[in-house]
Amino acid sequence: MKASDAKKAQVVEIEGGIYQIRDIERSSPTARGGNITYRFTLYAIPGGRKLDVSMRADDELKDIELTRREAGFSYMDGEIFVFMDTEDFTQYLLGPEVVGEQAGFVAEGVEGYYVQLIDDSPVALQVPTSVRLEVVDTAPELKGASATKRTKPARLSTGLEIQVPEYISNGEHVWINTLTGEFAGRA
């Protein structure tokens, strides 16, 4: 595939690594006969390492087919996250290097996880934009705290630590925005 045919969210191979295209900038030359260049912002799959690459319109990119399968989290096997496909019940074993920083958003009963596969091998995990988790450890509620905007640290059922409003107490369920890792509301 030519660089000029690339689209956002496509998965390509560059320099032996597999990357997803997140952004494309097209720059036209001001002089006649100049080449159009494309600047790609890519993120590694797995790992999420950022790479910026500039290419001419006729440069070749190797397109990689990425399959997304909806899956539910089943259990932990040591450090391995075990997910089960919601359609055909295939089990996917994802190591901590594949799940990465998103491990704090993985909990049983949460819907919207997608395992990303290349050649039937899991390479990445896509989490929903918000997850409902239980607060397991936080300071006691302060009287009259609902009128203030102060926050306090709280540890959630997955081990993730976030800041929550003072009126949140142990045992409550809260919504967490997975894009920012912040408190998004009571559940």
C-alpha positions in Angstrom: 0.0 0.0 0.0 1.2 3.5 -0.8 1.6 6.1 2.0 -1.0 8.3 0.3 -3.6 5.5 0.7 -3.1 5.1 4.4 -6.0 5.9 6.8 -6.3 6.5 10.5 -6.6 3.4 12.7 -4.9 1.2 10.1 -2.2 -1.2 11.4 1.1 -1.2 9.5 4.5 -2.7 9.7 7.5 -0.3 9.8 11.1 -1.2 10.5 10.0 -4.6 11.7 7.5 -3.3 14.3 3.8 -3.2 14.2 2.1 0.2 14.7 -1.4 1.7 14.5 -1.8 5.0 12.7 -3.3 7.6 15.0 -2.8 10.8 13.0 -1.8 11.7 9.5 -0.6 15.2 8.4 -0.4 16.0 4.7 2.0 18.7 3.6 2.1 20.1 0.1 5.3 21.7 -1.2 5.2 25.3 -2.2 7.6 24.8 -5.2 6.5 23.2 -8.4 7.6 19.6 -8.8 8.0 19.1 -5.1 6.8 15.9 -3.5 3.8 15.7 -1.2 4.9 14.3 2.2 2.9 12.6 4.9 3.7 12.7 8.5 2.4 9.8 10.5 1.9 9.6 14.3 2.1 5.9 15.1 1.7 3.9 18.3 3.3 0.4 18.8 1.2 -2.7 19.2 1.7 -3.9 21.9 3.3 -1.3 24.2 2.0 2.0 22.9 5.4 3.5 22.2 5.0 6.6 20.0 6.7 6.9 16.6 6.7 9.8 14.2 7.5 9.0 10.6 7.6 11.2 7.4 7.1 9.5 4.0 6.6 10.6 0.4 3.3 9.8 -1.3 4.8 6.8 -3.3 6.6 5.2 -0.3 5.3 1.7 0.5 3.7 0.6 3.8 3.0 -3.0 4.6 -0.6 -3.3 5.7 -1.3 -5.7 8.6 -4.7 -7.2 9.3 -5.8 -6.6 12.9 -8.8 -8.5 14.2 -10.8 -7.2 17.2 -12.7 -9.8 19.2 -15.0 -8.9 22.1 -14.0 -10.7 25.2 -14.9 -10.9 28.9 -12.3 -11.1 31.6 -12.4 -14.5 33.3 -9.6 -14.8 35.8 -5.9 -14.3 36.6 -3.5 -17.2 36.2 -0.5 -15.9 38.1 0.4 -12.8 36.2 -1.5 -13.8 33.1 -4.9 -12.2 32.3 -7.3 -14.8 30.9 -10.1 -13.4 28.6 -12.8 -15.4 26.9 -14.3 -14.6 23.5 -18.0 -13.7 23.9 -19.0 -15.5 20.7 -17.0 -18.7 20.3 -15.6 -19.0 23.9 -11.9 -19.0 22.8 -9.6 -18.2 25.7 -6.9 -15.5 25.2 -4.0 -15.4 27.5 -2.6 -11.9 27.8 0.7 -11.3 29.7 1.4 -8.1 31.7 3.4 -6.7 28.7 0.3 -6.9 26.5 -2.1 -5.5 29.0 0.3 -2.8 30.3 -1.0 0.2 32.2 -4.6 -0.9 31.5 -4.3 -3.7 34.1 -6.0 -1.4 36.7 -9.1 -1.3 34.5 -9.5 -5.0 34.2 -12.3 -6.5 36.4 -14.8 -9.3 36.3 -18.3 -8.4 35.1 -17.2 -5.4 33.0 -18.3 -5.5 29.4 -16.6 -3.8 26.4 -13.1 -5.4 26.4 -11.7 -6.2 23.0 -8.7 -8.4 22.4 -6.7 -7.3 19.3 -5.3 -10.2 17.3 -2.7 -10.4 14.5 -2.6 -13.9 12.9 -4.8 -15.2 15.7 -2.2 -14.2 18.3 -3.3 -11.6 21.0 -1.2 -8.4 20.7 -3.2 -5.8 22.6 -6.2 -5.1 24.8 -8.7 -2.4 24.3 -10.6 -1.4 27.4 -14.0 0.4 27.5 -14.0 4.2 28.0 -15.3 3.8 31.5 -15.4 1.0 34.0 -17.3 0.5 37.3 -15.0 -0.5 40.2 -15.4 -0.9 44.0 -13.6 1.3 46.5 -11.8 -1.0 48.9 -9.7 1.5 50.9 -10.2 5.2 51.6 -10.3 7.5 54.5 -13.7 7.8 56.3 -16.3 10.2 55.0 -16.2 13.6 56.5 -19.4 15.3 57.8 -20.4 18.1 55.4 -17.9 17.0 52.7 -20.5 16.8 50.0 -20.5 20.6 49.8 -16.8 20.8 49.1 -14.7 19.8 46.1 -11.8 18.4 48.0 -10.5 14.9 47.1 -8.8 12.1 48.9 -6.9 9.0 47.7 -8.8 5.7 47.3 -7.6 2.2 46.4 -10.0 0.3 44.1 -10.7 -3.5 43.8 -8.1 -3.8 41.0 -5.3 -2.2 43.0 -5.6 1.1 41.1 -5.2 4.2 43.2 -7.1 7.4 42.3 -8.4 10.6 43.8 -12.1 10.6 44.8 -14.4 13.2 46.3 -14.4 13.2 50.2 -18.0 11.9 50.3 -17.0 8.5 48.8 -16.6 5.7 51.3 -15.4 2.0 51.4 -17.6 -0.5 49.6 -19.1 2.1 47.1 -18.9 1.6 43.4 -17.5 4.4 41.2 -17.1 5.0 37.5 -13.5 5.5 36.3 -12.7 7.2 33.0 -10.1 4.8 31.4 -8.7 7.5 29.1 -7.7 9.8 32.0 -7.7 7.4 34.9 -9.8 9.7 36.9 -13.0 9.5 39.0 -16.1 10.0 36.7 -18.9 9.6 39.2 -20.8 7.3 41.6 -22.1 4.1 40.2 
